[in-house]
Amino acid sequence: MSDLFEPTKAGDIALANRIAMAPLTRNRSPGEAPNDLNVTYYQQRATAGLIITEGTPITHQGQGYAHVPGLYKPEALEGWKKVTDAVHKAGGKIVTQIWHVGRVSHTSLQPGEGKPVAPSAITAKSKTYIINPDGSGAFADTSEPRALSLEEIPGILEDYRVAARAAVDAGFDGVEIHAANGYLLDQFLRSGSNQRTDAYGGSIENRTRLTLEVAAVVAKEIGGGRTGIRISPVTPANDVFDPEPQPLFNHLVSKLAGLDLAFIHVIEGATGGPRDFKQGDKPFDWDELRKTYRDAGGKGAWMVNNGYDKASATEAVASGRADIVTFGKLFIANPDLVRRFKEDAPLNEPNKATFYGGGAEGYTDYPFLP
Ligand SMILES: Cc1cc2nc3c(=O)[nH]c(=O)nc-3n(C[C@H](O)[C@H](O)[C@H](O)COP(=O)(O)O)c2cc1C
């Protein structure tokens, strides 16, 4: 029986404990490059067994929100080098979440103010965050996308490969491929957003093709043992829908099993919402998903997320249902979450008003235990 404080491994990455920080977009990097405040924020949280950074766009086309640090500018990679150095000096491990938002973007955030790209030209009923010409920030409806042509897909794979290499060169211990929450890869997975009639749409084999190709390209470039992936089989985030998530995601994980990945990171339920959220008529069977992966020979860590607290995370790890649990909002408010769990100390409350954008307030000023 394992407990949360026991060391473990995620592929090639050795972790001091099983309490990981979930990816959290904070919109505090004007110029799309990490700055000193971002360095402080991550360094403060280095006692997590593993930090997964906020989503980091692989290209300008992959950007969907203002002030999000990417991986495609030299100054961003210099900024990330400072982050990874600070976390490593503090004894932590850190991977970056490589991200292409697909249709969840706005023309003002795209190269040449072009249309965002998607599997199909279907607009997401969703909001993004932009900067007005006068410098003020505002929520805006996502723009109408255009469908990626078949000829453009190899370029997308190349963008993932280049970004993964850049991330490792900037000192990250690995990457997490963002295939969750209604962004580009998830848009290809779900039938509601993917109405293609070529090799990337239609059957489950076809809809999972892009995600599997991205995972294979990244694993080949930096090693499977440094590559993880995040999925959210039933989330409705960013207007994605599929009536039959179980066979879709069972197929996906059974094919991922061959890549010897570091971890599979599963958001159970609606992201940040009900854990028993359903798409289609049947409740999703999380045990079946994990068993499908293991039966197909999948190794690495099984990582779970969504609404966990110390008690439920302890149960998940003790029962063998999970190897690692990730915490989002609790890590926003508690830089020393691992110590607080260990000592059963009271937790700081996260302040929603300062989640996205702003400066040090609600970012680096949450108190540590004395
Ligand atoms: C402020 C904020 C930003 C988030 N940004 C991301 C992100 O960049 N990538 C991602 O996959 N999930 C993101 N999420 C979802 C979290 O990783 C996590 O799945 C969610 O908060 C549920 O976990 P929790 O109950 O432990 O907070 C974000 C959530 C919040 C609250």
The ligand as a Gaussian input file, in Angstrom:
#p B3LYP/6-31G(d) Opt

LIG

0 1
 C       -6.814000      29.066000     -13.049000
 C       -6.867000      27.743000     -13.759000
 C       -6.102000      27.549000     -14.898000
 C       -6.071000      26.307000     -15.543000
 N       -5.249000      26.119000     -16.626000
 C       -5.117000      24.895000     -17.186000
 C       -4.152000      24.649000     -18.214000
 O       -3.375000      25.521000     -18.630000
 N       -4.098000      23.391000     -18.728000
 C       -4.929000      22.378000     -18.308000
 O       -4.838000      21.258000     -18.807000
 N       -5.814000      22.583000     -17.306000
 C       -5.914000      23.799000     -16.728000
 N       -6.789000      23.982000     -15.671000
 C       -7.482000      22.820000     -15.087000
 C       -6.687000      22.274000     -13.892000
 O       -5.444000      21.723000     -14.325000
 C       -7.458000      21.167000     -13.144000
 O       -7.807000      20.170000     -14.049000
 C       -8.721000      21.693000     -12.452000
 O       -8.452000      22.880000     -11.711000
 C       -9.311000      20.633000     -11.505000
 O       -8.365000      20.276000     -10.513000
 P       -8.483000      20.823000      -8.988000
 O       -9.860000      20.445000      -8.521000
 O       -7.399000      20.152000      -8.233000
 O       -8.333000      22.327000      -9.053000
 C       -6.857000      25.244000     -15.041000
 C       -7.653000      25.456000     -13.906000
 C       -7.661000      26.678000     -13.262000
 C       -8.493000      26.854000     -12.015000

